[in-house]
Amino acid sequence: MLDSRVIMDESAIRRALTRIAHEMVEKNKGIQGCVLIGIRTRGIYLARRVAERILDIEGHPIAVGELDITRYRDDRPFTAESGDLLPDEELKLLVKDKRIILFDDVLYTGRTIRAALDALMDCGRPQSIQLAVLVDRGHRELPIRPDYVGKNVPTSKHEQIDVSLSEIDESDCVTIMHPREAEIGR
C-alpha cells in the first residue's frame, strides 16, 4: 500500500512550464532552429504545452515532434508490435541540423533519456540536444543532467513519482507515493 501526496497541482505545472518556456527562449536567444521533441507518452503533451507558451512569448510557432523510444529501451523486450521499427521520416527532417530540446515528464535513472538519445541519432545528426523535464527526482545511473527542470524532488528509491496530465489522465497533478514504513523492509 502506498501513501500519496500531491506535490504539483495544475497551477504549479502551468507555472513551471511557463518558466521553462521563458528559459528556453532566453538560452537559445529565440527559437530559430529549435525543435521540441516529446518522449511518448507524457513528454509529447508537455512539449506541446511549452510550444503554446513559446508561441505566446515569441509570436512564432516552434516545431514539435513525438519520439517513440520503445525499441531503444534496455529494460523491456522489443517486439514488432511494441513500437515503430524505423524512425518516422517527418521526425528525421525535424532533427537534422536543429537544436533539439528533448522533453520528458520525470527524470530518474537516465535510462529513458539514453534510449531517446539513441533514437534521435538514428533520425539524423542534430546541431545540439538539450533536455527538459517536469520533475527531476535524482538517483541517476548515467551521466545525464537536464537543462530545464520544472521541479527538483529529492526522493528515496522506494518512492514513486506519478505525473497525471489532462490529455490522458483527465487532470493535471504530480504525486509522490511513499510506501508505508512496514512495507519497505519486505
C-alpha positions in Angstrom: 0.0 0.0 0.0 1.3 3.5 -0.9 0.6 6.8 0.8 0.4 9.7 -1.7 0.7 13.4 -1.6 0.2 16.0 -4.4 3.5 17.9 -4.9 2.4 19.9 -8.0 -1.2 20.9 -8.8 -2.5 22.2 -12.1 -1.4 25.8 -11.4 2.1 24.7 -10.3 2.5 22.7 -13.5 1.4 25.6 -15.6 3.8 28.0 -13.8 6.7 25.5 -14.2 6.1 25.1 -18.0 5.8 28.8 -18.5 9.1 29.3 -16.7 10.7 26.5 -18.7 9.4 28.2 -22.0 11.0 31.5 -21.0 14.3 29.8 -20.1 14.4 28.0 -23.4 13.8 31.2 -25.4 16.5 33.0 -23.3 19.1 30.3 -23.5 18.6 29.8 -27.3 18.3 33.6 -28.0 14.9 33.0 -29.5 13.6 29.8 -31.2 15.2 30.0 -34.6 16.5 26.5 -35.4 15.0 24.9 -32.3 12.6 21.9 -32.3 10.8 20.4 -29.3 10.7 16.6 -29.2 8.5 15.0 -26.7 9.1 11.4 -25.5 6.0 9.3 -25.8 3.7 9.3 -23.8 3.6 12.3 -21.4 6.6 14.1 -22.8 4.8 14.9 -26.0 1.9 16.6 -24.2 4.4 18.7 -22.1 6.3 19.7 -25.2 3.1 20.8 -26.9 2.1 22.9 -23.9 5.6 24.5 -23.9 5.2 25.2 -27.6 2.0 27.1 -26.9 3.7 29.2 -24.3 6.7 29.9 -26.7 4.2 31.0 -29.4 2.7 33.5 -26.9 6.2 34.7 -25.9 7.8 34.9 -29.3 4.9 35.3 -31.6 6.2 32.4 -33.8 5.5 28.7 -33.6 8.1 26.2 -32.7 8.1 22.8 -34.4 7.1 19.8 -32.2 7.8 16.1 -32.8 7.0 12.9 -31.0 9.6 10.3 -30.2 8.8 6.6 -29.6 11.8 5.0 -27.7 10.2 1.6 -27.3 12.8 -0.3 -29.4 15.7 1.5 -27.7 14.9 0.6 -24.1 17.3 -1.7 -22.4 14.8 -2.7 -19.7 11.9 -4.1 -21.8 11.9 -6.6 -24.6 11.2 -5.2 -28.1 8.6 -6.8 -30.3 7.4 -5.6 -33.7 4.1 -4.8 -32.2 5.6 -2.7 -29.3 6.9 0.2 -31.4 7.9 1.7 -34.7 10.6 -0.2 -36.5 12.1 2.8 -38.3 12.3 6.4 -37.3 9.5 8.5 -38.8 10.6 10.4 -42.0 9.0 13.6 -40.7 11.0 13.3 -37.5 14.2 12.8 -39.5 13.5 16.1 -41.2 12.8 17.8 -37.9 16.0 16.6 -36.3 18.7 17.1 -38.9 21.0 20.1 -38.1 18.5 21.5 -35.5 18.8 22.4 -31.8 16.7 19.7 -30.2 15.0 20.2 -26.9 14.0 16.8 -25.7 11.1 16.8 -23.2 10.1 14.1 -20.7 7.9 14.0 -17.6 10.2 12.5 -14.9 14.0 12.1 -14.9 15.1 9.3 -12.7 18.0 6.9 -13.6 18.6 8.5 -17.0 17.9 5.3 -19.0 14.9 6.7 -20.8 16.9 9.7 -21.9 19.8 7.4 -23.1 17.3 5.5 -25.2 15.9 8.8 -26.5 19.3 10.0 -27.5 19.9 6.7 -29.4 16.6 7.1 -31.2 17.4 10.7 -32.1 20.8 9.8 -33.5 19.0 7.2 -35.7 16.9 10.1 -37.1 20.0 12.2 -38.1 22.6 14.5 -36.6 21.1 17.4 -34.7 23.2 20.5 -34.1 22.7 20.0 -30.3 20.4 18.4 -27.8 19.1 19.9 -24.6 16.9 18.2 -22.0 13.8 19.5 -20.3 11.9 17.6 -17.6 8.9 18.4 -15.5 10.3 16.6 -12.4 13.9 15.6 -11.6 13.9 13.1 -8.8 17.6 12.2 -8.7 19.1 8.7 -8.5 21.0 8.9 -11.8 22.7 5.8 -13.1 24.0 7.5 -16.2 25.8 10.9 -16.6 22.7 12.8 -17.7 21.7 16.3 -16.5 18.7 18.3 -17.5 19.0 21.8 -18.9 15.5 22.8 -17.8 13.6 21.5 -14.7 10.1 22.2 -13.6 10.7 20.9 -10.1 13.5 19.1 -8.3 12.1 16.5 -5.9 14.6 14.5 -3.9 13.2 11.0 -3.4 14.1 7.7 -2.0 14.4 4.7 -4.3 11.3 3.3 -2.5 9.1 6.3 -3.6 7.4 6.8 -6.9 6.5 10.0 -8.8 3.3 9.9 -10.9 2.6 12.6 -13.4 -1.0 13.0 -14.5 -1.9 15.2 -17.5 -5.4 16.2 -18.5 -4.8 15.0 -22.1 -4.7 11.3 -21.0 -5.4 11.2 -17.2 -8.3 13.8 -17.0 -6.4 16.0 -14.5 -3.1 17.8 -14.0 -1.0 16.9 -11.0 2.3 15.4 -9.8 2.0 13.0 -6.9 4.7 11.4 -4.8 3.9 8.0 -3.4 5.6 6.7 -0.3 5.5 3.0 0.8 4.3 2.6 4.3 7.2 2.0 6.7 6.2 -1.6 7.4 6.4 -2.5 3.7 9.9 -1.0 3.0 11.7 -3.9 4.6 9.7 -6.7 2.9 
